[in-house]
Amino acid sequence: MTAVTAPAASAAAPDRSHVGRMLFFFGLAYFAQGFAQDTGVLYQPLRHYLLHGLHWSVDRMSAYLALLVIPWLIKPLYGLVTDLLPIRGRQRRPYLLLTSALAALGYLAACGLTEPEVLLWALMVTSVNTAFADVVTDAVMVTEGQKWNMVRVFQGVQWTWLYVAGILAATVGGVLAGRVGPEGGVRAAAALAALCPLAFLVASWALVKEDPAPPPAGFRQAVAPLVTGFRTPQLWFAAVFMLFWNCMPGFGDPLYAHMSDRLHFTQTFIGNLGAIGNAGFALGAWMFERFLARRFSTRTLVIWTIPLGALSSIIYLGMVDGITAGVVHFVSGAITMVATLVALGLAGEACPPRGAGFCFAALMSVSNGSTRISMLGGAFLYERVVGKSLTPLIWINALTTLLLFALLPLVNRIVRESEGAREAEPSGDGEPAAG
C-alpha cells in the first residue's frame, strides 16, 4: 500500500493491482475479526461452558460476556491515539502489528485457562486489541477509499467477509461445544481464534506500507473538527435514536438457554442455526445495497425500519422445532440486517465530513453499549421476572421497538440539517467510515 496521506480533492484512477491487494487486506481483516471476536468461534463454546459446565444462571453469564464488550465502547479513544500519537511518524502500520500480536497472545493464553476470572483477563486482552485494530483498519480503509473513490466497495467487501466468517465460526463453534465438551470446547476454540490475528499480522506487515508523516500542527487544531462535529444537533439525535433502537430488552442469551433447555437442541444444531442466521444477515445486506439504499429516502427507510425491527422479534414466536428454528433464524437475520443498516445510515448522515471517523466510532460505541445493556436487561427479566419464559420477552422487545414512532417527527428536521451541513462543507472530505 502506498503511504497513508490525506485524501485528494478528486479521486485518482484506480490502480488495479493496488486495489486488489487492498480488497484482500480488508476482506481478511474483517474475516479474522468475524471468526475470532464478538459472536465468533469462541462465543458458543464459552456460553456452553458458563451455562452448562459451571452451571451459571443466564443473567450471570450475560454479565460476564458484557465485560468483554467494554473495550468496544471506547473505540473513539483508539481513534484519537492512532491519529494524534504516531509511532516513529507512522499512524497506522505500527498499531496494526502491535495490536494483532497482543490479540494472538491473549488467545494463546486462553488455551490453558479454565478459571472464569482468569480466563476473562486473557479474553479482555484480545477484545481490547481487536477493537483497536478494527479502528485502525477502518482508518486505512477510509484513506484508501477516498483516494480511489472506493469507500463503498471496500465497505462491501468488509461486511461480506464478516458474515462469511460468521457462518463458518457458528458452525465450527457449535461442533466444538457439542463434541469436545464445555471446557475442551473453549480451549479448542481459543486455539483456532489465535490463528486469525496471526494471519492479520502477516497481512499487515506485507500489505500496509506507510511513510513517516510530520507531526500534527497542534492538539487544539487536530481536535477542532471533532469538537465542532459533536455540537451538531443531528449527531445527538442519531445517538439518541441508536440508543433507544438498541436498548430494548433483548432475548439473545435467554434464546440460547431456551433452545438448549426447553427445545433440547444439540450444541451442534445451535451452531448451525447461528450459521443460518449469518446467511440471513448476508442476504439482508445484499438486499439493502441492491434494492433499498439508492431508491428510498432516509425518512421512508426509518419509517419501515421500526415495524421491521418489531417483526424480526415477533417471528420467534413461531419457533417450535428444528425446521421452524432454521426458517426463523434466516428470516430474522435478513430483516434485522436491513433494519440495522438503515439505523447505521441515519448515523452516517449525521456525521460531519470532517472528523467523520471519530464521530462515527463514537456512535458505534453508543450502539455497542446499548446493545449489551439490552442483553443484560433481557437476561435479568428472564431469570427474575418472567419465570424463564421466552414469550413475554419477545412481546416486550417488539412493543418497545414500536415506541420509536414517537421520534419520527424529528427525522425530517435531522435529515434537512444533515444535508445542509454537507452542502456547506468544502469538497474533498470524503465519506464517513465504517464502524
C-alpha positions as CSV (number, residue, x, y, z in Angstrom):
1,M,0.0,0.0,0.0
2,T,1.2,3.5,-0.7
3,A,1.8,6.0,2.0
4,V,-1.2,6.9,4.1
5,T,-1.9,10.6,3.3
6,A,-4.8,12.9,3.3
7,P,-7.3,12.3,0.5
8,A,-7.1,14.4,-2.6
9,A,-9.9,16.7,-3.7
10,S,-10.8,14.3,-6.5
11,A,-10.2,10.6,-6.7
12,A,-7.5,9.3,-8.9
13,A,-7.9,6.5,-11.4
14,P,-7.7,3.2,-9.5
15,D,-4.5,1.1,-9.7
16,R,-6.0,-2.4,-10.2
17,S,-3.1,-4.2,-8.7
18,H,-3.0,-2.0,-5.6
19,V,-6.8,-2.0,-5.2
20,G,-6.7,-5.8,-5.5
21,R,-4.2,-6.0,-2.6
22,M,-6.4,-3.7,-0.5
23,L,-9.5,-5.7,-1.2
24,F,-7.7,-8.8,0.0
25,F,-6.4,-6.9,3.1
26,F,-9.8,-5.5,4.1
27,G,-11.5,-8.8,3.4
28,L,-9.0,-10.7,5.5
29,A,-9.2,-8.1,8.3
30,Y,-13.0,-8.5,8.7
31,F,-12.9,-12.3,8.2
32,A,-10.4,-12.6,11.0
33,Q,-12.5,-10.3,13.2
34,G,-15.7,-12.1,12.4
35,F,-14.3,-15.6,13.0
36,A,-12.4,-14.8,16.3
37,Q,-14.3,-12.0,18.0
38,D,-17.8,-11.0,19.2
39,T,-20.1,-13.8,18.1
40,G,-17.2,-15.8,16.6
41,V,-15.9,-19.3,17.1
42,L,-15.4,-18.9,20.8
43,Y,-18.8,-17.4,21.6
44,Q,-21.0,-20.6,21.7
45,P,-18.3,-22.8,23.5
46,L,-17.9,-20.0,26.1
47,R,-21.6,-19.7,26.7
48,H,-21.9,-23.5,26.9
49,Y,-19.0,-23.6,29.4
50,L,-20.5,-20.9,31.6
51,L,-24.1,-22.1,31.4
52,H,-23.7,-25.9,31.5
53,G,-20.1,-26.5,32.6
54,L,-20.2,-24.1,35.5
55,H,-24.0,-24.1,35.9
56,W,-24.2,-20.3,36.0
57,S,-27.6,-18.5,35.6
58,V,-28.4,-16.7,32.4
59,D,-28.1,-13.3,33.9
60,R,-24.7,-14.1,35.4
61,M,-23.5,-15.4,32.1
62,S,-24.8,-12.3,30.3
63,A,-23.0,-10.0,32.8
64,Y,-19.7,-11.9,32.2
65,L,-20.0,-11.6,28.5
66,A,-20.9,-7.9,28.8
67,L,-17.5,-7.2,30.3
68,L,-15.9,-8.3,27.0
69,V,-17.9,-5.6,25.2
70,I,-16.4,-2.7,27.3
71,P,-13.3,-2.3,25.0
72,W,-15.6,-1.8,22.0
73,L,-17.3,1.1,23.8
74,I,-14.2,3.2,23.9
75,K,-13.3,3.0,20.2
76,P,-13.2,6.8,19.8
77,L,-10.2,6.7,22.2
78,Y,-8.3,4.3,19.9
79,G,-9.1,6.7,17.0
80,L,-7.6,9.6,18.9
81,V,-4.5,7.6,19.8
82,T,-3.8,6.4,16.3
83,D,-4.5,9.9,14.8
84,L,-2.6,12.0,17.3
85,L,0.2,9.7,18.7
86,P,2.1,8.2,15.7
87,I,4.9,5.7,16.4
88,R,8.1,6.9,14.7
89,G,6.0,9.1,12.4
90,R,3.6,6.3,11.4
91,Q,0.0,6.4,12.4
92,R,-1.3,3.0,11.2
93,R,1.1,0.2,10.5
94,P,2.8,0.0,13.9
95,Y,-0.5,-0.1,15.7
96,L,-1.8,-2.9,13.3
97,L,1.3,-5.0,14.0
98,L,1.2,-4.4,17.8
99,T,-2.5,-5.0,18.4
100,S,-2.6,-8.1,16.3
101,A,0.4,-9.6,18.1
102,L,-1.2,-8.9,21.5
103,A,-4.5,-10.3,20.4
104,A,-2.9,-13.5,19.4
105,L,-1.1,-13.8,22.7
106,G,-4.4,-13.3,24.5
107,Y,-6.0,-16.2,22.7
108,L,-3.0,-18.5,23.2
109,A,-3.1,-17.7,26.9
110,A,-6.8,-18.6,27.0
111,C,-6.0,-22.1,25.6
112,G,-4.5,-23.1,29.0
113,L,-7.0,-21.4,31.4
114,T,-10.1,-22.8,33.0
115,E,-10.9,-20.4,35.9
116,P,-13.5,-18.0,34.6
117,E,-12.0,-15.0,36.3
118,V,-8.5,-15.6,34.9
119,L,-9.9,-16.5,31.5
120,L,-11.7,-13.2,31.5
121,W,-8.4,-11.3,31.6
122,A,-7.0,-13.2,28.7
123,L,-10.1,-12.6,26.6
124,M,-10.1,-8.9,27.6
125,V,-6.6,-8.6,26.1
126,T,-8.0,-10.0,22.8
127,S,-11.1,-7.7,22.9
128,V,-9.1,-4.5,23.6
129,N,-6.6,-5.2,20.8
130,T,-9.1,-6.5,18.3
131,A,-11.2,-3.4,18.8
132,F,-8.1,-1.1,18.4
133,A,-7.1,-3.0,15.2
134,D,-10.6,-2.5,13.9
135,V,-10.5,1.2,14.3
136,V,-7.0,1.4,12.6
137,T,-8.2,-0.8,9.8
138,D,-11.2,1.4,9.2
139,A,-8.9,4.5,9.2
140,V,-6.8,2.9,6.4
141,M,-9.9,1.9,4.6
142,V,-11.3,5.5,4.6
143,T,-8.0,7.0,3.5
144,E,-7.5,4.5,0.6
145,G,-11.2,4.5,-0.3
146,Q,-11.3,8.3,-0.6
147,K,-8.1,8.2,-2.6
148,W,-9.5,5.8,-5.2
149,N,-13.2,6.7,-4.7
150,M,-13.9,3.1,-3.5
151,V,-15.1,3.6,0.1
152,R,-18.4,1.8,-0.6
153,V,-16.6,-1.0,-2.4
154,F,-14.2,-1.6,0.4
155,Q,-17.0,-1.5,3.0
156,G,-19.0,-4.0,0.9
157,V,-16.1,-6.4,1.0
158,Q,-15.7,-6.0,4.7
159,W,-19.3,-6.7,5.5
160,T,-19.4,-9.6,3.1
161,W,-16.4,-11.4,4.6
162,L,-17.6,-10.6,8.2
163,Y,-20.7,-12.6,7.6
164,V,-18.9,-15.4,5.7
165,A,-16.7,-15.7,8.8
166,G,-19.8,-15.7,11.0
167,I,-21.2,-18.6,9.1
168,L,-18.0,-20.7,9.5
169,A,-17.5,-19.6,13.1
170,A,-21.0,-20.5,14.2
171,T,-20.7,-23.9,12.5
172,V,-17.3,-24.8,14.0
173,G,-18.2,-23.3,17.4
174,G,-21.3,-25.5,17.6
175,V,-19.4,-28.6,16.7
176,L,-16.7,-27.8,19.4
177,A,-19.4,-27.1,22.0
178,G,-21.3,-30.3,21.2
179,R,-18.5,-32.8,20.7
180,V,-15.4,-31.6,22.7
181,G,-17.3,-30.7,25.9
182,P,-17.6,-27.4,27.8
183,E,-14.0,-26.9,28.9
184,G,-12.3,-28.5,25.9
185,G,-14.5,-26.6,23.6
186,V,-13.3,-23.3,25.0
187,R,-9.6,-24.3,24.7
188,A,-10.0,-25.6,21.1
189,A,-11.9,-22.5,20.0
190,A,-9.3,-20.2,21.6
191,A,-6.6,-22.0,19.7
192,L,-8.4,-21.6,16.4
193,A,-9.2,-18.0,17.2
194,A,-5.5,-17.3,17.7
195,L,-4.8,-18.1,14.0
196,C,-6.8,-15.0,13.0
197,P,-4.7,-12.2,14.5
198,L,-1.6,-14.1,13.4
199,A,-2.8,-14.1,9.8
200,F,-3.8,-10.5,10.1
201,L,-0.3,-9.6,11.5
202,V,1.4,-11.2,8.4
203,A,-1.0,-9.4,6.0
204,S,-0.4,-6.0,7.8
205,W,3.3,-6.5,7.5
206,A,3.2,-7.4,3.8
207,L,0.5,-5.1,2.5
208,V,0.4,-1.9,4.6
209,K,3.3,0.4,3.6
210,E,3.4,3.7,5.3
211,D,5.9,6.5,5.0
212,P,6.6,8.7,8.1
213,A,4.4,11.7,8.3
214,P,5.1,15.1,10.0
215,P,3.5,15.5,13.5
216,P,0.2,17.3,13.8
217,A,0.3,21.1,13.8
218,G,-1.1,21.2,17.3
219,F,-3.5,19.3,19.5
220,R,-6.1,22.0,19.5
221,Q,-6.1,22.3,15.7
222,A,-6.2,18.5,15.4
223,V,-9.3,18.1,17.6
224,A,-11.2,21.2,16.5
225,P,-13.2,19.4,13.7
226,L,-14.2,16.7,16.3
227,V,-15.5,19.3,18.8
228,T,-17.4,21.1,16.0
229,G,-19.0,17.8,15.0
230,F,-20.2,17.0,18.5
231,R,-22.0,20.3,18.7
232,T,-24.4,19.5,15.8
233,P,-27.9,18.5,16.9
234,Q,-28.3,15.9,14.2
235,L,-25.4,13.9,15.6
236,W,-27.0,13.9,19.0
237,F,-30.3,12.8,17.5
238,A,-28.6,9.9,15.8
239,A,-27.1,8.9,19.1
240,V,-30.4,9.0,20.9
241,F,-32.1,7.1,18.1
242,M,-29.4,4.4,18.2
243,L,-29.5,4.3,22.0
244,F,-33.3,3.6,22.0
245,W,-33.1,1.3,19.0
246,N,-30.6,-1.0,20.7
247,C,-31.7,-0.6,24.3
248,M,-35.0,-2.6,24.1
249,P,-34.9,-5.6,26.4
250,G,-33.2,-8.3,24.3
251,F,-33.5,-12.0,24.4
252,G,-30.3,-13.3,22.8
253,D,-28.9,-15.1,25.8
254,P,-32.3,-16.3,27.0
255,L,-32.9,-17.6,23.5
256,Y,-29.7,-19.7,23.8
257,A,-30.9,-21.1,27.1
258,H,-34.4,-21.7,25.7
259,M,-33.0,-23.7,22.8
260,S,-30.7,-25.7,25.0
261,D,-33.0,-26.4,27.9
262,R,-36.6,-26.2,26.6
263,L,-36.3,-27.3,23.0
264,H,-33.4,-29.6,23.7
265,F,-31.4,-28.6,20.6
266,T,-27.9,-30.0,20.5
267,Q,-24.9,-27.6,20.6
268,T,-24.0,-28.6,17.1
269,F,-27.5,-27.8,15.8
270,I,-27.5,-24.4,17.7
271,G,-24.2,-23.6,15.9
272,N,-25.8,-24.5,12.6
273,L,-28.7,-22.1,13.4
274,G,-26.1,-19.4,14.0
275,A,-24.7,-20.1,10.6
276,I,-28.2,-19.9,9.1
277,G,-28.7,-16.6,10.8
278,N,-25.5,-15.2,9.4
279,A,-26.6,-16.3,6.0
280,G,-29.7,-14.2,6.5
281,F,-27.6,-11.3,7.6
282,A,-25.6,-11.5,4.3
283,L,-28.8,-11.7,2.3
284,G,-30.2,-8.6,4.1
285,A,-27.1,-6.6,3.5
286,W,-27.2,-7.5,-0.2
287,M,-30.9,-6.6,-0.5
288,F,-30.3,-3.3,1.2
289,E,-27.4,-2.3,-1.0
290,R,-29.1,-3.6,-4.2
291,F,-32.7,-2.5,-3.8
292,L,-33.2,-0.1,-1.0
293,A,-30.3,2.3,-0.3
294,R,-30.5,4.2,-3.6
295,R,-34.2,4.2,-4.1
296,F,-35.8,5.4,-0.9
297,S,-35.3,8.5,1.3
298,T,-33.9,8.3,4.8
299,R,-37.3,9.1,6.3
300,T,-39.0,6.4,4.4
301,L,-36.4,3.8,5.4
302,V,-36.6,4.9,9.0
303,I,-40.4,4.5,9.0
304,W,-40.1,1.0,7.7
305,T,-37.3,0.1,10.0
306,I,-39.4,0.3,13.1
307,P,-42.1,-2.2,12.2
308,L,-39.4,-4.4,10.6
309,G,-37.5,-4.4,13.9
310,A,-40.6,-5.5,15.8
311,L,-41.4,-8.1,13.2
312,S,-37.9,-9.6,13.5
313,S,-38.7,-10.3,17.1
314,I,-42.3,-11.5,16.8
315,I,-41.4,-14.2,14.3
316,Y,-39.5,-16.1,17.1
317,L,-43.0,-17.0,18.5
318,G,-43.2,-19.4,15.6
319,M,-40.0,-21.3,16.6
320,V,-41.2,-24.7,17.9
321,D,-38.9,-27.3,16.3
322,G,-35.7,-27.6,14.3
323,I,-37.3,-26.7,10.9
324,T,-39.1,-23.6,12.1
325,A,-36.0,-22.6,14.0
326,G,-34.0,-22.6,10.8
327,V,-36.6,-20.6,9.0
328,V,-37.0,-18.1,11.8
329,H,-33.2,-17.5,12.2
330,F,-32.8,-16.9,8.5
331,V,-35.7,-14.6,8.0
332,S,-35.0,-12.7,11.3
333,G,-31.3,-12.3,10.2
334,A,-32.3,-10.8,6.9
335,I,-34.9,-8.4,8.5
336,T,-32.6,-7.4,11.3
337,M,-29.7,-6.6,8.9
338,V,-31.9,-4.3,6.8
339,A,-33.1,-2.5,9.9
340,T,-29.6,-2.2,11.3
341,L,-28.2,-0.8,8.1
342,V,-31.0,1.8,8.0
343,A,-30.1,2.9,11.5
344,L,-26.4,3.0,10.6
345,G,-27.2,5.0,7.5
346,L,-29.0,7.6,9.7
347,A,-25.9,7.7,11.9
348,G,-23.7,8.2,8.9
349,E,-25.7,11.0,7.5
350,A,-25.5,12.8,10.9
351,C,-21.7,12.7,10.9
352,P,-19.9,15.8,9.7
353,P,-17.4,15.0,6.8
354,R,-14.6,16.5,8.9
355,G,-13.9,14.1,11.8
356,A,-16.4,11.6,10.4
357,G,-14.2,8.6,11.5
358,F,-14.1,9.7,15.1
359,C,-17.7,10.7,15.3
360,F,-18.9,7.5,13.7
361,A,-16.8,5.5,16.1
362,A,-18.5,7.3,18.9
363,L,-21.9,6.5,17.6
364,M,-20.9,2.8,17.2
365,S,-19.8,2.9,20.8
366,V,-23.3,4.1,21.8
367,S,-24.7,1.2,19.7
368,N,-22.4,-1.4,21.2
369,G,-23.1,-0.2,24.7
370,S,-26.8,0.0,24.4
371,T,-26.9,-3.5,22.7
372,R,-25.2,-5.0,25.7
373,I,-27.5,-3.2,28.1
374,S,-30.4,-4.7,26.2
375,M,-28.9,-8.2,26.6
376,L,-28.3,-7.6,30.3
377,G,-31.9,-6.3,30.8
378,G,-33.4,-9.2,28.9
379,A,-31.4,-11.8,30.9
380,F,-32.4,-10.2,34.2
381,L,-36.1,-10.2,33.2
382,Y,-35.8,-13.9,32.0
383,E,-34.3,-15.1,35.3
384,R,-36.0,-12.8,37.8
385,V,-39.3,-11.6,36.4
386,V,-40.9,-13.7,33.7
387,G,-40.1,-17.1,35.1
388,K,-37.7,-18.2,32.4
389,S,-40.3,-17.8,29.7
390,L,-39.2,-16.5,26.3
391,T,-42.6,-15.4,25.0
392,P,-43.0,-12.3,27.3
393,L,-39.5,-11.1,26.4
394,I,-40.4,-11.4,22.7
395,W,-43.5,-9.2,23.1
396,I,-41.8,-6.7,25.4
397,N,-39.0,-6.3,22.8
398,A,-41.4,-5.9,19.9
399,L,-43.7,-3.4,21.6
400,T,-41.0,-1.2,23.0
401,T,-39.4,-1.1,19.5
402,L,-42.7,0.4,18.2
403,L,-42.3,3.2,20.7
404,L,-39.7,4.7,18.3
405,F,-42.5,6.0,16.2
406,A,-42.6,8.9,18.7
407,L,-39.2,10.1,17.2
408,L,-40.4,10.3,13.6
409,P,-41.5,14.0,13.7
410,L,-37.8,14.8,14.2
411,V,-36.5,12.8,11.4
412,N,-37.2,15.3,8.6
413,R,-35.5,18.1,10.5
414,I,-32.4,16.0,11.1
415,V,-32.1,14.9,7.5
416,R,-32.5,18.5,6.3
417,E,-29.9,19.7,8.8
418,S,-27.5,17.0,7.7
419,E,-27.9,17.8,4.0
420,G,-27.5,21.5,4.7
421,A,-24.3,20.8,6.7
422,R,-22.9,18.7,3.9
423,E,-23.6,21.3,1.3
424,A,-21.8,23.9,3.4
425,E,-18.7,21.8,3.6
426,P,-15.9,22.1,1.0
427,S,-15.5,19.2,-1.3
428,G,-12.8,16.5,-0.7
429,D,-13.6,15.4,2.8
430,G,-14.7,12.0,1.7
431,E,-17.3,9.7,3.2
432,P,-17.9,8.5,6.8
433,A,-16.0,5.5,7.9
434,A,-17.5,2.1,8.8
435,G,-17.8,1.2,12.4
